[in-house]
Amino acid sequence: MTRKNADIEHWDVENEEFWEKEGKRVANRNLWISIPSLLMGFAVWMMWGMITTQMQNLGFPFTVSELFTLTALAGLSGATLRIPASFMIRIAGGRNTIFLTTALLMIPAAGTGLALMNPETPLWVFQALALLSGIGGGNFAASMSNISTFYPKKQQGYALGMNAGLGNFGVTSMQILIPLVMTVGIFGAIAGGPMELQNASGTLIGRIEAGTDTWIQNAGFVWLLFLIPLAFAGWFGMNNLRTITPEPGTPASAFGKILGLYAVGAITSVIGMFALGLLGMWVALPLTIVLTVVLLRLIPGSIKPNIQKQFAIFSNKHTWSMTVLYILTFGSFIGFSAALPLSINVIFGNMMEVAADGTVTRIANPDGPSALTWAWIGPFVGALIRPVGGWISDKVGGSIVTQIISVIMVVASAVTGYVMMLAYNSTDPNSYFVIFMIMFVILFAASGIGNGSTFRSIGVIFDAQQKGPVLGWTSAVAAYGAFIAPVVMGDQIRAGTPELAMYGFAIFYAVCLVINWWFYLRRNAYVKNP
């Protein structure tokens, strides 16, 4: 009897008989192990938005700028690691890759828990852990590339929408679970004692007043409860497809390839971190991407010809058009997920006070809404609706769906910026909070639907050999949204002009509208409504 996790030599899912008799069962088993593994990747990657919010409430000795930087560094690393991760499946095999990359998440999870036990832990330790958390972001490219190979073209929207959409629930799960586990010493003495809140905080079920005991270290430790069994599930329940990975080698050899590829991304992420401080974001970002691609091309040994073969995607114009469109959708989703919690804390946690002589000062808002109570709603809606976006796109075409959500995002982003301006300069910012949240939920919903539609388009435009690397590449570049959004929004909030960040995003969305129409919707489009 063949082991469930044995390598598969024959795989022909476009053959209806094979699909119904054998393919569907194997594909679904791999999908339903992939989804929670990816969910954990998102949770560990994006946890810094919530952790830094609570670090501020507990009085950790870091500035708002330094806290925003931790969130941005996780975003930088996660996006950069997606570039090498997009090539892993064809070099090391799906089962080998998903198992190891899921197991690696235990390092930043445990390390963050240990670091948070002591408020005197130096900033560089948190920066290193934020960079390691990027492993979870990198895993997305490998996961999507892997699942795309298991399903026929007619089900690409469903399969990729389910994997990415439910995987994206890692953001929501994290934003709900972290505030809850911080309220109780669930790990007992082994996880250390509590700290006392200096500012009010909150959970899904309500406000938590200053002076309350908080176990912030649980924000890291809790993920070990899920990662350990998931690593076992990946090893014993998933498969390598030999039609996609003819020579994965022994497991030890495959693991070496995976670690080598991630080492390249880790090195360039560290260089990008230093470039961020010395040269600024708009130089650090392209420098990191270009350096990563160059180093990948220079890798010696058996990996080199395989990577060079996959680099053929860069000569295809659709690689670049779909990269821009995926920045529109996933870049917005992940960027706003990273930046929203601390943005709520800063914009609505303070208010303007007008003195008797007319001078205006910014003071703490005693009744400000807690980011830990509200920030989960937008990512929840965006992740929930993503499979719907894939399903609708399978019916009517991906590009027409992308066009509609682009229009919505242009308008919603501009309105959100205006509301943020009013709230930031108000003596009663709470009165703007409801409309602020509604507009962000609209942005998340539109980006979630667009996530499904753009990935469906990629599955149709590219052949079986190219679509995996293209999925990985586009998701890698789009993931820099988790780096860009916290930096841009943090800079503009500090400058007192938070609306400029959202106006800038609206202009970019308008450009995407034109690109999508030109490539896929005009009369003589290159590929009509894929």
PEGIUR-V85876 format. One line per field, one symbol per residue. ss: DSSP state (H for helix, E for strand, L for the rest). Layout:
ss: ???
This chain:
ss: LLLLLLLELLLLLLLHHHHHHHHHHHHHHHHHHHHHHHHHHHHHHHLHHHHHHHHHHHLLLLLHHHHHHHHHHHHHHHHHHHHHHLLHHHHHLHHHHHHHHHHHHHHHHHHHHHHHLLLLLLHHHHHHHHHHHHHHHHHHHHHHHHHHLLLLHHHHHHHHHHHHHHHLHHHHHHHHHHHHHLLLLLLHHHHLLLEELLLLEEELLEEELLLLEELLLHHHHLLHHHHHHHHHHHHHHLLLELLLLLLLLLHHHHHHHHHHHHHHHHHHHHHHHHHHHHHLHHHHHHHHHHHHHHHHHHLLLHHHHHHHHHHHHHHLHHHHHHHHHHHHHHHHHHHHHHHHHHHHHHHHLEEEEELLLLLEEEEELLLLLLHHHHLHHHHHHHHHHHHHHHHHHHHHLHHHHHHHHHHHHHHHHHHHHHHHHHHHLLLLHHHHHHHHHHHHHHHHHHHHHHHHHHHHHHHHHLLHHHHHHHHHHHHHHHHLHHHHHHHHHHHHHHLLLHHHHHHHHHHHHHHHHHHHHHHHLLLLLLLLLL
